[in-house]
Amino acid sequence: MQIKINREVLLKPLTNVTSIVERRHTLPILSNLLLEAKNNNILLTATDLEMQISLNIESKFTGELSTTISAKKLLDICRSLPESVDIDMVSNDSRITVKAGKSRFNLQTLPAADYPIMTKVSDNNTQIQISQIVLKKLLKQVEFAMAQQDIRYYLNGLLIEVNENKLNIVGTDGHRLSFTSTTLSKSYEKSEIILPRKTVIELIKLLNDSEEEVTIEINAGQVNFTFSDIKLISKVIDGKFPDYNRVIPIGHKNTFSVNRVAVLTAMQRASILSNEKYRGIRMVLNNNNLKLISTNTEQEEAEEELEVEYTKELLDIGFNVTYLIDVLNNVSDETIEFAFADANSSCLITVPNDENYKYVVMPMRI
């Protein structure tokens, strides 16, 4: 059994599927990817039992092949070969020979029949379409607010909610919350799932900036994404996501707008002298003036001043500066709007030309 394929045709798809493969797994076959080739189509599949990526490559070749091969080794071989070289793969028994030019590699394989394929659930699912560029933007607007290894496991992912003609995506770690939404072309019954952190990060890598559509199928314990030549199946996190509507404040009266880059760079400078553990920063608002003040345990202090249009009551409120820097780094708009109620309430950050985006940060005592 033999196939021939050009390095450039194989390299990007191989990189895409290999990124989810665990290096050290208790099941050796999970370090491998499944390679199935017939009728001028090569299907590459990788799984970690929680998520599975399958990618189809069209390429003219002769022969058929069905085997599993070390994902990392095949990728490293591919990367190290000269550009545009043709790669020959010949399989016999439990070995595969990869040849290109004067290079030859003999790799061990495991039987394709033993590969643990995740099967697609097809119950009463909700199926929606959205362009790749829009989905990627939405995910990037909220993914940084997800928790990382929180004991409240339902926070280690994003809420994906379809409600009538809205797709809402929410991330929170309990200290801050990021919400974004888009309008769908038709209306659906309400359905929601929590998409695991690893799946979110892979999706952002795989989606491209095109208007090409993604089909999302939401099932009881699984979600499927189909786009380009990629099929991604992921388990979902079982749990109840917090009610984000109770967290997003309405009617904060003390507001001001500011240039995003100006306030971001001022916060980055002020944060240099913040307490390394708590990362606290004070925002002091007075007549047309915003002061950013940080101190640390060595009694060092940093102060930054910005002119802002603000004529409401004096406010002195503390925040974890990392949470503010995160949002300023992850939105691309020129102007950002801050809204406060009082020194003990959350801060709401919005962008003037995107009414669907909201970011909430809880205050901290400093």
C-alpha positions as CSV (number, residue, x, y, z in Angstrom):
1,M,0.0,0.0,0.0
2,Q,1.5,3.3,-1.1
3,I,0.6,6.9,-1.5
4,K,2.4,9.9,-2.9
5,I,1.7,13.5,-1.8
6,N,3.4,16.9,-2.0
7,R,4.9,18.3,1.3
8,E,3.1,21.6,1.0
9,V,-0.3,19.9,0.6
10,L,0.3,17.7,3.7
11,L,2.0,20.1,6.0
12,K,-0.7,22.6,7.1
13,P,-3.5,20.0,7.6
14,L,-1.0,17.8,9.5
15,T,-0.1,20.8,11.8
16,N,-3.8,21.4,12.4
17,V,-4.7,17.9,13.5
18,T,-1.6,17.2,15.4
19,S,-2.1,20.2,17.8
20,I,-4.6,18.2,19.9
21,V,-2.5,15.1,20.3
22,E,-1.3,14.5,23.8
23,R,2.5,13.7,23.9
24,R,2.3,11.3,26.9
25,H,-0.9,9.4,27.0
26,T,-1.7,6.2,28.9
27,L,-3.0,4.8,25.6
28,P,-0.1,4.7,23.1
29,I,-2.4,4.9,20.1
30,L,-3.6,8.4,21.2
31,S,-0.1,9.7,20.3
32,N,-0.9,8.6,16.8
33,L,-3.1,10.0,14.1
34,L,-5.4,7.9,11.9
35,L,-4.4,8.2,8.2
36,E,-6.9,6.8,5.7
37,A,-6.2,7.3,2.0
38,K,-8.4,6.3,-0.9
39,N,-10.0,7.7,-4.1
40,N,-7.6,10.7,-4.1
41,N,-8.7,11.7,-0.6
42,I,-6.6,11.6,2.5
43,L,-8.4,11.8,5.8
44,L,-6.3,12.7,8.9
45,T,-8.0,12.2,12.3
46,A,-6.6,13.0,15.8
47,T,-8.4,12.7,19.1
48,D,-7.7,13.0,22.8
49,L,-11.1,11.3,23.6
50,E,-12.6,14.7,24.6
51,M,-12.3,16.3,21.1
52,Q,-11.6,15.0,17.6
53,I,-10.4,16.8,14.5
54,S,-10.7,15.2,11.1
55,L,-9.3,16.9,8.0
56,N,-9.7,15.9,4.4
57,I,-7.0,16.5,1.8
58,E,-7.6,16.2,-1.9
59,S,-4.6,15.0,-3.7
60,K,-4.0,12.9,-6.8
61,F,-2.3,9.6,-5.8
62,T,-2.5,5.9,-6.5
63,G,-3.1,3.2,-3.9
64,E,-4.9,3.0,-0.6
65,L,-3.7,3.2,2.9
66,S,-5.3,2.8,6.4
67,T,-3.0,3.0,9.4
68,T,-2.1,5.0,12.5
69,I,1.2,6.8,12.8
70,S,3.0,8.9,15.4
71,A,1.6,12.4,14.9
72,K,4.6,14.3,16.2
73,K,7.2,12.3,14.3
74,L,5.3,12.6,11.0
75,L,4.9,16.3,11.6
76,D,8.6,16.8,12.5
77,I,9.7,14.8,9.4
78,C,7.4,16.9,7.2
79,R,8.7,20.2,8.6
80,S,12.3,19.2,8.2
81,L,12.0,18.2,4.5
82,P,12.8,20.7,1.7
83,E,9.9,22.8,0.3
84,S,7.7,21.3,-2.4
85,V,9.3,17.9,-2.3
86,D,7.1,14.8,-3.0
87,I,6.6,12.4,-0.1
88,D,6.0,8.7,-0.7
89,M,4.5,6.6,2.1
90,V,4.6,2.8,1.8
91,S,3.0,0.7,4.5
92,N,3.7,-3.0,5.2
93,D,2.6,-4.9,8.4
94,S,3.4,-2.7,11.4
95,R,5.7,-0.3,9.7
96,I,5.5,2.7,7.4
97,T,8.3,4.0,5.2
98,V,8.3,7.7,4.5
99,K,10.5,8.7,1.6
100,A,11.4,12.1,0.1
101,G,14.3,12.7,-2.2
102,K,17.3,11.0,-0.6
103,S,15.7,10.9,2.9
104,R,14.1,7.7,4.2
105,F,12.3,7.2,7.5
106,N,11.0,3.9,8.9
107,L,8.2,4.4,11.4
108,Q,6.2,2.0,13.6
109,T,2.4,1.9,13.1
110,L,-0.5,0.6,15.1
111,P,-3.6,-0.9,13.4
112,A,-6.3,1.5,12.2
113,A,-9.0,-0.8,13.5
114,D,-7.8,-0.1,17.1
115,Y,-8.1,3.7,16.8
116,P,-10.8,5.1,19.2
117,I,-13.0,7.1,16.9
118,M,-15.5,9.5,18.5
119,T,-18.8,8.9,16.8
120,K,-21.1,11.8,15.9
121,V,-24.2,12.1,17.9
122,S,-27.3,12.9,15.8
123,D,-30.2,13.5,18.2
124,N,-32.6,16.4,18.1
125,N,-29.9,18.9,17.5
126,T,-29.8,22.6,16.9
127,Q,-28.0,23.4,13.7
128,I,-26.8,26.9,12.9
129,Q,-24.6,28.5,10.2
130,I,-22.2,31.4,10.8
131,S,-19.2,32.7,8.9
132,Q,-15.7,31.7,10.0
133,I,-14.5,35.3,10.4
134,V,-17.5,36.2,12.7
135,L,-17.2,33.1,14.9
136,K,-13.4,33.6,15.3
137,K,-14.0,37.2,16.3
138,L,-16.7,36.3,18.8
139,L,-14.5,33.6,20.4
140,K,-11.5,35.9,20.7
141,Q,-13.6,38.6,22.3
142,V,-14.5,36.3,25.3
143,E,-12.0,33.4,25.5
144,F,-9.5,35.3,27.7
145,A,-12.1,35.6,30.5
146,M,-12.5,31.8,30.8
147,A,-11.2,30.2,34.0
148,Q,-8.1,27.9,33.9
149,Q,-8.3,24.8,36.0
150,D,-11.0,26.2,38.3
151,I,-12.5,23.8,40.8
152,R,-15.8,25.0,39.4
153,Y,-15.3,23.0,36.3
154,Y,-18.2,24.7,34.4
155,L,-16.1,27.9,34.3
156,N,-13.3,26.2,32.4
157,G,-15.0,26.8,29.1
158,L,-17.4,29.1,27.2
159,L,-21.1,29.2,27.3
160,I,-22.5,28.9,23.8
161,E,-26.2,29.8,23.8
162,V,-28.6,29.9,20.9
163,N,-31.7,31.9,21.8
164,E,-34.3,32.7,19.1
165,N,-32.2,34.6,16.5
166,K,-29.2,35.3,18.8
167,L,-26.0,33.4,19.3
168,N,-24.5,34.5,22.7
169,I,-21.0,33.5,23.8
170,V,-20.0,34.1,27.4
171,G,-16.8,33.5,29.4
172,T,-16.2,34.1,33.1
173,D,-13.8,33.1,35.9
174,G,-15.9,34.5,38.7
175,H,-14.0,37.8,38.9
176,R,-14.8,39.1,35.4
177,L,-17.2,38.3,32.6
178,S,-17.0,38.8,28.9
179,F,-20.2,38.7,26.8
180,T,-20.7,38.9,23.1
181,S,-23.5,38.2,20.7
182,T,-24.5,38.1,17.0
183,T,-27.7,37.9,15.1
184,L,-28.5,34.7,13.2
185,S,-30.4,34.5,9.9
186,K,-33.3,32.6,11.5
187,S,-34.9,31.8,14.8
188,Y,-34.3,28.7,17.0
189,E,-35.5,27.2,20.2
190,K,-33.2,28.0,23.1
191,S,-30.3,25.6,23.5
192,E,-27.0,26.0,25.3
193,I,-23.7,24.1,26.0
194,I,-20.4,24.7,27.7
195,L,-17.6,24.3,25.3
196,P,-14.3,23.2,26.9
197,R,-11.3,25.5,27.0
198,K,-9.1,23.3,24.9
199,T,-11.8,23.1,22.1
200,V,-12.1,26.9,22.2
201,I,-8.4,27.4,21.7
202,E,-8.2,24.9,18.9
203,L,-11.2,26.4,17.1
204,I,-9.6,29.9,17.2
205,K,-6.5,28.4,15.6
206,L,-8.4,26.5,12.9
207,L,-10.9,29.1,11.8
208,N,-9.7,31.5,9.1
209,D,-10.7,35.1,8.3
210,S,-13.1,34.2,5.5
211,E,-16.8,34.5,4.9
212,E,-16.9,30.7,4.4
213,E,-19.6,29.2,6.6
214,V,-19.2,27.1,9.7
215,T,-22.1,24.7,10.6
216,I,-22.5,24.2,14.3
217,E,-24.5,21.3,15.6
218,I,-25.5,21.4,19.2
219,N,-26.4,18.1,20.8
220,A,-27.1,17.0,24.4
221,G,-23.5,15.9,25.3
222,Q,-21.6,17.0,22.1
223,V,-21.1,19.8,19.7
224,N,-19.9,19.5,16.1
225,F,-18.2,22.1,13.9
226,T,-17.9,21.6,10.1
227,F,-16.0,24.1,8.0
228,S,-13.5,24.1,5.1
229,D,-12.3,20.5,5.0
230,I,-12.4,20.2,8.8
231,K,-14.8,18.3,11.1
232,L,-14.4,19.0,14.8
233,I,-16.3,16.9,17.4
234,S,-16.1,17.9,21.0
235,K,-17.6,16.7,24.2
236,V,-19.2,19.5,26.3
237,I,-18.8,20.3,30.0
238,D,-21.6,19.0,32.1
239,G,-22.8,21.7,34.5
240,K,-24.8,24.8,35.0
241,F,-23.2,28.0,33.8
242,P,-23.9,31.1,36.0
243,D,-26.7,33.4,34.9
244,Y,-24.8,36.1,33.1
245,N,-27.8,38.4,32.9
246,R,-27.6,38.9,36.7
247,V,-23.9,39.9,36.4
248,I,-24.2,42.4,33.5
249,P,-25.2,45.8,35.1
250,I,-27.8,48.1,33.7
251,G,-27.9,51.8,34.4
252,H,-24.4,52.7,35.5
253,K,-24.5,56.5,35.5
254,N,-20.8,57.4,35.9
255,T,-19.4,57.0,32.5
256,F,-16.5,58.2,30.4
257,S,-14.9,57.3,27.0
258,V,-11.2,57.1,26.5
259,N,-8.7,56.2,23.7
260,R,-8.0,52.4,24.1
261,V,-4.3,52.5,23.4
262,A,-3.7,55.5,25.7
263,V,-5.4,53.9,28.7
264,L,-3.8,50.5,27.9
265,T,-0.3,51.8,27.9
266,A,-0.9,53.9,31.0
267,M,-2.2,50.8,32.8
268,Q,0.7,48.7,31.6
269,R,3.1,51.4,33.1
270,A,1.2,51.7,36.3
271,S,1.1,47.9,36.7
272,I,4.9,47.7,36.9
273,L,4.7,48.8,40.6
274,S,1.5,46.9,41.5
275,N,1.6,44.2,44.1
276,E,2.8,41.1,42.3
277,K,0.2,38.8,44.0
278,Y,-2.9,41.0,43.9
279,R,-2.1,43.2,40.9
280,G,-4.3,46.0,42.3
281,I,-4.7,49.4,40.7
282,R,-6.8,52.4,41.9
283,M,-8.8,54.3,39.4
284,V,-9.5,57.8,40.7
285,L,-12.0,59.9,38.7
286,N,-12.5,63.6,39.3
287,N,-13.3,66.5,37.1
288,N,-12.1,65.6,33.6
289,N,-9.3,63.6,35.1
290,L,-8.5,59.9,35.5
291,K,-5.6,58.9,37.8
292,L,-4.3,55.3,37.8
293,I,-2.4,54.6,41.0
294,S,-0.6,51.5,42.1
295,T,1.5,50.6,45.2
296,N,3.3,47.5,46.4
297,T,4.6,46.0,49.6
298,E,7.9,47.9,49.3
299,Q,6.0,51.2,49.5
300,E,6.8,52.0,45.9
301,E,4.1,54.0,44.0
302,A,3.3,54.6,40.3
303,E,0.8,57.2,39.1
304,E,-0.5,57.9,35.6
305,E,-2.9,60.7,34.6
306,L,-5.2,60.9,31.6
307,E,-7.6,63.7,30.6
308,V,-11.1,62.3,30.1
309,E,-14.5,63.9,29.7
310,Y,-16.0,63.3,33.2
311,T,-18.1,65.6,35.3
312,K,-19.9,63.2,37.6
313,E,-19.2,62.3,41.2
314,L,-15.7,61.7,42.5
315,L,-14.9,58.0,42.4
316,D,-12.0,56.0,43.9
317,I,-12.2,52.3,43.0
318,G,-9.8,49.4,42.9
319,F,-9.4,46.6,40.3
320,N,-7.1,43.8,39.3
321,V,-5.2,45.6,36.6
322,T,-4.6,42.3,34.6
323,Y,-8.3,42.0,34.0
324,L,-8.4,45.5,32.5
325,I,-5.3,45.0,30.4
326,D,-6.7,41.7,29.1
327,V,-9.9,43.4,27.7
328,L,-8.0,46.3,26.3
329,N,-5.6,43.9,24.5
330,N,-8.4,41.8,23.1
331,V,-10.7,44.4,21.5
332,S,-9.5,46.4,18.6
333,D,-11.7,49.5,18.7
334,E,-10.2,52.9,19.1
335,T,-12.5,54.2,21.8
336,I,-13.6,52.3,25.0
337,E,-16.3,53.3,27.4
338,F,-16.1,52.7,31.1
339,A,-19.3,52.8,33.3
340,F,-19.5,52.8,37.1
341,A,-22.3,53.0,39.7
342,D,-20.2,53.6,42.9
343,A,-16.9,52.5,44.5
344,N,-18.3,49.1,45.5
345,S,-19.9,48.1,42.3
346,S,-18.6,46.4,39.1
347,C,-17.2,48.2,36.2
348,L,-18.9,47.8,32.8
349,I,-16.6,48.2,29.7
350,T,-18.2,48.6,26.3
351,V,-17.2,49.7,22.8
352,P,-19.3,52.4,21.1
353,N,-19.7,50.7,17.7
354,D,-20.5,47.2,19.0
355,E,-23.6,47.1,21.2
356,N,-23.3,43.3,21.5
357,Y,-20.1,43.4,23.5
358,K,-20.0,43.8,27.3
359,Y,-17.2,43.2,29.7
360,V,-17.7,43.3,33.5
361,V,-15.0,43.4,36.2
362,M,-15.6,43.1,39.9
363,P,-13.9,45.7,42.1
364,M,-11.3,44.8,44.7
365,R,-10.4,46.5,48.0
366,I,-7.0,48.2,47.9
